[in-house]
Each structure stands twice: as C-alpha cells, then as structure tokens.
C-alpha cells in the first residue's frame, strides 16, 4: 500500500529545500506576495505543502528565505521598533547604514537590489518586501496610516540605496554615515509621525 505522502510528491531529499526556494522565488516574482500561496509553491516544487511549512514556517518566512539576503531585515529592524515612534527614523537609519556599509554584506545586498530592479522581479519589492518587512514596522510602531507612510519611507531608503551603493553617486557614496543620518532622519521621521497632506 502506497502512503499518501508518496503519491506524486518528492520525499524530503537534500535538494528539496533548494527546489522549494527556487519555486518560491519564481512564484513571488511572478505573482507577488499576495498572489502566492504555500500550496502553489509546494505544487511547483513537487512536494507537500506541509513540507514547505516544516522547512520555512510561514509564508512571510518563506518569502524572506527566497530573497536569500545575508541578514533578515525583520530581525535587524526589531530594536528600531522596540524604541517606539519617537526617534525611530534616526535609529532605523543608523541600523540600516550599519548593515549596508558592512563590506562583507554589501556585495550580496547590491546584487539583490540589482536583481529586483529587473522588471520581471520588481514584484518582489513592491508586493513582497514592502508588505512583509516595512508595513509591519509601521504597524508595530503604532503610527497612523502605515499603508501610506511606509511607502513614503521606502522612497527615501530606496533612493539612498540606489545612489550610494548601486550607482555610487557622490557625495552620497563617500558621505560619513553620521552625516547621512542627520540629513535623512528628519524627512523620514516626518513621513513616520508628521502630519500628512
């Protein structure tokens, strides 16, 4: 008698995790976070949905694993959230620049950004990273209208990433991080807690 888990599904072989991640990347890039289900990823990878949950837990955790970032931004941002909304922009930028200025992490992060700028993968950012990482930050900080405020924050952060790390435009490319924090924090703080038009 053949067990239910053996019918048409791949067993938990060493390459199963890689197959799930590959299927997840393709699904998230093509359908966005909201349009991707664990069941669809499992079907594409030829495994049972329970195995996807076993390896990765939630859909958000699967999404973060599929991005293959050298750090989990949710963990890096956690101290920013813990400090509450006042001064959050300064704390966020200090942590953010500390990660991006790390010479061991920067090449992988730049490669990731170059990848999501490709039109075929742009949904990873707009329909994945924003709702999975940034919007929950706004909600955890307790700010009003995080669905509007966090994309405004992202516009500043993504611009900074592109100009400082990808295009290496001066003076941003060589500006000390303390000066960048002092320059950007007031605008980002306004987006977080200031009055909206």
Protein Blocks (a to p, Z undefined) as FASTA:
>chain_A
ZZfklgopacddfklmmmmmmmmmmmmmmnojmlpcfklmmmmnopafklmmmmnopakl
mmmmmnopabdfklmmmmmmmnojnhklmmmmmmmmmmmmpmklmmmmmmmmmmmmpmkl
mmmmmmmmmmmmmmmmmmmnopahkllmmmmmmmmmmmmmmmmmmnopafklmgcfklmm
mmmmmmmmmmmmmccZZ
